């Protein structure tokens, strides 16, 4: 009954907005992000990735247990020396315009991504790509690159049609095909009204028999998350991905018509943390950073301020990753220890009981994982004689400019793992990535030769056990020297109506293909 | 060579313009005060404001709870451990309201003074000199009047990082236009009265005329306006804080509301208590302003 009503509502709504009724088996997804375009090969961000993963196919996809599975590629083989990866493709894959997908499209896509994707380290070791015949792709690497297979996921390696983009199409960022994408994925692009909605329709010729189930996906873009959550509660939308506000989650969890899926998207790995400027006194002293960590009660943050809706992030790699190391210093609340460490660092309290003042940065908006945490810190750090001046940047560019030019003491920051440490973790810690003016580089100016060495070794280590050992040591060092105090994993939950099944719940969560999604 | 001024020749002797010695028993100030206090709502407003001032000046040390200290279970309701409940971190709301009142009232007063000073200066020059000066200054004033004031204040605060100083500055900059128009009208009216002409004839300079002769006569409506401006400045600061543009390091009523707005549905007391404080303060100031208006109005005087 509920489902029928929602469909009716959906139909009416869509008829009002687009002038055409939605067919049965359609889905309304609510979103707040406005995608610049749909080409995930040259643009990052979940709001581009979500449609891109559905419009384009990719060589591989990943299981919930982080195992590669066949998608366009039926077989993949890494040579003994780790320098060559050979893919065998299906021969029955067609783009939405009817042209066959061949090895040369894969070669074109890999080269395009290497040249244009914001994740520079993702395909950096790729030296050359060969397409000896229509179904074979040979990737030659400059050095072994264990992150390569994960980088072949739908979200990171959409296969672009070479015949649409052409070999000499000029600046790919300006290519009109980015806004009228042609892929080989489960859904075809229908239309996009910038800032309002976009519509995807079933790809009848999808290469996996019987899929996808849904006829249409209609993504409605809301101006803010409040109106989006209200629409979800009213039943106007069927599914909302990336719900991360603890307050919203708490409220939605009381709604009997909705289901909250939280065990997904580990590969996206968004972490909310407190970053120190490790070159700025007194924070250049590791004892001072540790003292601050000990004075902050992370359990209080997670259980009370975040209302138990977000998991603790013990270290630089999210707990859901097979490479995560849980045996690191936990910085349990210890005011005495914090005071002792500060005394030891020679920062004695003045007449007013205060030792020193630090400025704490965040941006306007997302108070729950921003300003509220700093307000808490301000109250809490007074207990150890540290005065906190909160500085709220009015917008993202102002904040990014301050942080990337090292004009800060500590800041709240949100940084994503993106599956493999080589893609999303290394950038924050390797000394070669201290690049002034570049946000989400090593903005803490952290330098440790052993960390550089470990990360370089792990990037090329093909043995999973040995690789894990290298990352374990890396995590112990980084948590111990604490250029960053890791606070919480940002919950990227998908909330949907009861009756919807086959939710994309793999390691890439809502940025995976929705070919299994359907109404009961 | 000196030339005798025809004006000085025709000027009557000083003694003749001097008013006859007044035999009035009551000082005008005292009379005004009497009329003011006879007005029940104005007297109530005054008592309320004095009570609020007392609470914010002496309250914090009497209550003795640090408003930044996390003293109790977060979001616990009033009466359950703390008199007015706690916020999302567990800080005492009552302590926050008492301490926050100080900065709030200072912001209100200082930005009101700024508004009045800018307004009087602009209005006085426009009304006194007239002509091109008037046209130019009034066009300038109109420019500020047509801009949506909260939006302009937001832009100003956003451009210069939100601090107490920039907030006061922003409120002052967006609020003076009305005072300027009021002052200008008064100056134009009074500027043509006999006693001003006389003073001019007696050789008074422009500055003396503007600020010693005309200004005192035009003060009553400006005093009323300043009371209202103080109230609206407090509301402005609260509005900016609510939008997250307050100074995050200065505890004000607006900041408490802004910090707790996310918990409005779960914990009404976190925003209601500072909200009521703002409401009462602005109400008291408005009542006082009304009372002053009545007391200074000659017609009301006759009624009384």
Interface residues (C-beta under 8 A of the other chain):
Chain A: X247 X304 X305 X364 X365 X367 X368 X371 X372 X374 X375 X376 X378 X379 X380 X382 X389 X390 X391 X392 X394 X395
Chain B: X68 X69 X70 X74 X88 X89 X91 X158 X161 X162 X244 X245 X248 X249 X259 X262 X263
